[in-house]
Amino acid sequence: MNSKEEVRKALRREKNSIIPVNHRGFSGKMGSYVLGRDAFVGGGIQQWREAKSWHEGWHDEFLDRSFRDAVDVSLRTNQDILRPEYWRAPECPTRKIDEYTYLYEHGEQKDWQILRHDPVSEQTSYFYYHPRECTLDDIRELVKKLEKTEACYKPSEEDFVLQIRAQKEYGEEKMVEVFGGMEVGLPLADINVWLEAMLLDPGLVKALISLQVIRCKKNIDIFIWSFRLKVIGDANDYSTILFGIFQAAKSLILNILPAALT
């Protein structure tokens, strides 16, 4: 029985000969330790690397090396669920401010953003170029924009090229994780305003979740045909150091589940 079959048995709650292992993420530092080379894995550090590769013109090399290193880390550490992709920064920055800071001058000037990376913690953050305080009116406008963009959204295999490559190369032996495309929940960005909306304008939260579910349903079609999808799971953030637990069970039941199940 191979690794993939052991995972399937565990998900069916059947007795296994081994306990399947899935440590979902490695930092760049730990991945480099495992591989004995500078490994292109991690969270924020990968976003910075991708922004850098876009700006310097070696993005294809970034994608290939990121895939190879993510797979090698999974194989070297005997993961039973293979993760072929880490965090991304899919848009090309328009300007480099310094070695760890890039500017994105897309859309109206009020919407310009800055990507800033901290090499010590490997964290990367996005900030508005012109700082502003988010309000309920701002997220209402965001939901209106999403309603227009989601109506036109049509996923393709090009959106999941690394996962498809992993499925073709390792799918017979390993369960391949499809990272992204199934996100449902409140955005961490401006989370305080979204929590306020759950109390003052729950219909706004329901509208957001409904739009997310529509996108998920479209992506599932791609997953079924390209990955022969059998299992759908969920991993979401329910607390942070700054905010503590920010999705109380009662609020989750009253505001999010009804929209997700519609």
FENSULNOR-V379183 format. One record per backbone hydrogen bond with DSSP energy under -0.5 kcal/mol. NH is the residue of the N-H (numbers start at 0). CO is the residue of the C=O. If there is no record, write none. Layout:
nh=(NH,NH)
co=(CO,CO)
This chain:
nh=(3,5,6,7,8,9,10,11,12,13,19,23,30,31,32,33,34,35,36,38,40,44,45,46,47,48,49,50,51,52,53,54,55,56,56,57,61,62,63,64,65,66,67,68,69,70,71,72,73,74,75,76,77,78,79,80,81,81,83,83,86,93,94,96,96,97,100,101,102,103,104,105,110,111,112,113,114,115,115,116,117,118,121,122,124,126,128,130,133,138,139,140,141,142,143,144,145,146,147,148,149,150,151,151,152,152,158,159,160,163,164,165,166,167,168,169,170,172,173,174,175,176,178,179,190,192,193,194,195,196,197,198,198,199,200,203,204,205,206,207,208,209,210,211,212,213,214,215,216,217,218,219,220,221,222,223,224,225,226,227,228,237,239,243,245,245,246,251,252,253,254,255,255,256,257,259,260,261,261)
co=(172,1,2,3,4,5,6,7,9,8,17,21,26,27,28,29,30,31,31,36,38,121,42,42,43,44,45,46,47,48,49,50,51,52,53,52,57,58,59,60,61,62,63,64,65,66,67,68,69,70,71,72,74,73,20,20,79,174,81,176,41,102,102,94,100,100,97,114,94,112,102,103,107,108,103,126,101,113,124,99,122,116,117,117,115,113,111,128,131,134,135,136,137,138,139,140,141,142,143,144,145,146,147,148,148,149,155,156,157,159,160,161,162,163,164,165,166,169,169,79,173,81,176,177,187,189,189,190,191,192,193,194,195,195,196,200,200,201,202,203,204,205,206,207,208,209,210,211,212,213,214,215,216,217,218,219,220,221,222,223,222,235,243,239,237,243,237,247,248,249,250,250,251,251,252,255,256,257,258)
